Amino acid sequence: MKIEKKMCQDATSQSDATIPLWKLVAVFYFIACGFSWLAWLPLVLGPEGLKVLSTPFSFPVFASVGTLGPFLACFVAHRWEAGNWRAIRFLPRRPLQWSWLVFGPMLILLSRVFVFSALISEGGLAAWHWHIGALAGILVPMFSYDLFGGPLFEEFGWRGFLQARLQRSLPPWIASVLTGILWATWHLPLFLNGWEGIPFPLFLLASVGLSVIMAIPFNASGQAVLVAILMHSVFNAANEVLPVFLDNTSIRQHPSEGLLIALSLILVAVALTAFTRGRLLHRA
């Protein structure tokens, strides 16, 4: 009887100690935004931003330092939740899951390059002079500055922590949408520096679409953060190869490029959500 009583007490204490999801997410997001926004403050106040400071600051350096916010928040919030530092899974475990290191980036190329190019190219197929070989050039920026400018550290937080935690209690597609909204909002101070050249509402829409797309390979790989890092890096690097990929194809002037980027991501995201019935290949 004493043993049974002790087991019941232990179970009750563990249940009482469980941290509500909203508190966990709030702590994570507070740390992520707090660190990043402080790191970006010189950019916001500098000559390219609010012009409070006259000294110019290096955008690549300060922006990259700011990406450590989600990285640090991931481990601190997990430490609070679980009492250890094993916050994420970096590599796939099963042999088939390793294939998503290739299929994940290919899914990004499908949406960001091919679907977007189909939307922005004028005329019929015969008028599309796409240069497929140009895609080989994506490897250089993907594994250099586009990797360190966000994907390498951000994805520990956005997919590795936030997506993984939210879909424990929420339908995966809703978890992905919420992750995309919080991800986009985290970038807000950079828009005061003239970053991206795209209105925030379109950036928000694109981030939500991209978040849903990225969730599928992330889940299918056993929630391996490396898959998310590679996908994020491919997305960033796509801007470097698209002009060469489109070659001399005539492109539309309206609607705007930003709207077509968001639309291409949302279209693929909706199709994948319907195909997976909202599960996004997540296994409880």
Secondary structure as GFF3:
##gff-version 3
##sequence-region A 1 284
A	DSSP	alpha_helix	2	17	.	.	.	ID=ss1
A	DSSP	alpha_helix	21	45	.	.	.	ID=ss2
A	DSSP	alpha_helix	59	66	.	.	.	ID=ss3
A	DSSP	alpha_helix	68	82	.	.	.	ID=ss4
A	DSSP	three_ten_helix	95	99	.	.	.	ID=ss5
A	DSSP	alpha_helix	100	109	.	.	.	ID=ss6
A	DSSP	pi_helix	110	115	.	.	.	ID=ss7
A	DSSP	alpha_helix	116	120	.	.	.	ID=ss8
A	DSSP	three_ten_helix	125	127	.	.	.	ID=ss9
A	DSSP	three_ten_helix	132	138	.	.	.	ID=ss10
A	DSSP	alpha_helix	139	142	.	.	.	ID=ss11
A	DSSP	alpha_helix	145	148	.	.	.	ID=ss12
A	DSSP	alpha_helix	151	157	.	.	.	ID=ss13
A	DSSP	pi_helix	158	163	.	.	.	ID=ss14
A	DSSP	alpha_helix	164	169	.	.	.	ID=ss15
A	DSSP	alpha_helix	172	186	.	.	.	ID=ss16
A	DSSP	alpha_helix	188	191	.	.	.	ID=ss17
A	DSSP	alpha_helix	200	220	.	.	.	ID=ss18
A	DSSP	alpha_helix	225	246	.	.	.	ID=ss19
A	DSSP	alpha_helix	257	275	.	.	.	ID=ss20
###
